[in-house]
Amino acid sequence: MPRILAIDYGAKRVGLAVTDPLQLIASPLDTVHSKDLVDYIKKYIEKEAVEAFVVGMPKKLDNTDTNATQMAKGCVTILRKNFPDISIHLQDERFTSQMAMSAMIAGGVKKKDRQNKANIDKLSATIILQSFLERSSRL
């Protein structure tokens, strides 16, 4: 079964997470520079089948757009252009960075590793993907 790839898009870095082949568990994959995203995904798809993308969509508490929402929408446009055969799902990403930090603290991750924003980005992508999987299983 093909995997699902989650994207936590940022101006500088993009956190990536992926499901296992059975699409049950989300795991951190990598963090790449925003400009390298398409090339990274193309190389990944050469090795692994990907059925869908899940893009984290930043929203405020009142469900309005944030400053980062337009960047995420731009990412969706780029994905549609470069990967027209792969479906794209949007997932609310409110509080994922805080959840990622809390998870790292609870997991005993060293302060130095918690300060590495790349770790937070890929863990945020994992939380986005796991939330999508849980939401999809209820449908």
PEZIQUI-V116786 format. One record per pair of residues at least 6 apart in sequence whose ideal C-beta (glycine too) atoms are under 6 Angstrom apart, sorted by the first residue. I is the first residue (numbers start at 0). J is the second residue. D is the distance in Angstrom with one decimal. If there is no record, write none. Layout:
BEGIN
I&J&D  I&J&D
END
This chain:
BEGIN
0&20&5.4  1&48&3.7  1&49&5.7  1&50&3.7  2&17&5.1  2&18&4.9  2&47&5.6  2&49&5.5  3&18&4.6  3&22&5.8  3&50&6.0  3&51&4.9  4&17&5.3  4&49&5.1  4&52&5.5  5&16&4.3  5&53&4.4  5&124&4.6  5&127&5.0  5&128&3.5  6&54&4.9  7&14&3.7  7&55&4.7  7&120&5.5  7&123&4.5  7&124&4.0  7&127&5.9  8&70&5.9  8&71&5.0  8&74&4.2  12&30&5.3  12&120&5.1  13&31&5.4  13&33&5.5  13&36&5.1  14&30&5.3  14&120&3.0  14&121&4.2  14&123&5.3  14&124&3.8  15&28&4.2  15&29&5.0  15&124&5.4  16&25&5.2  16&27&5.4  16&28&5.4  16&124&3.8  16&125&4.0  16&128&4.5  17&28&4.6  18&25&5.8  25&125&4.9  25&128&3.8  25&129&4.2  27&121&4.1  27&122&5.9  27&125&4.9  30&117&3.8  30&120&4.9  30&121&4.9  31&39&4.8  37&81&5.2  49&85&5.9  51&86&4.5  51&88&6.0  52&78&5.6  52&85&6.0  52&87&4.8  53&88&4.9  53&90&5.2  53&128&5.6  53&131&4.6  54&71&6.0  54&74&5.9  54&75&5.6  54&89&5.7  55&90&5.7  55&92&3.3  55&127&4.3  56&71&5.4  56&89&4.5  57&65&4.5  57&67&4.3  57&68&5.1  57&71&5.9  57&92&5.6  58&91&6.0  58&93&5.8  59&65&5.6  75&87&5.8  78&87&5.7  90&127&5.0  90&130&5.9  90&131&4.6  92&127&5.3  95&123&4.1  95&126&4.7  95&127&5.8  96&119&5.9  96&123&5.4  98&126&5.3  99&119&5.0  99&122&3.9  99&123&4.7  103&113&4.9  112&118&5.9
END
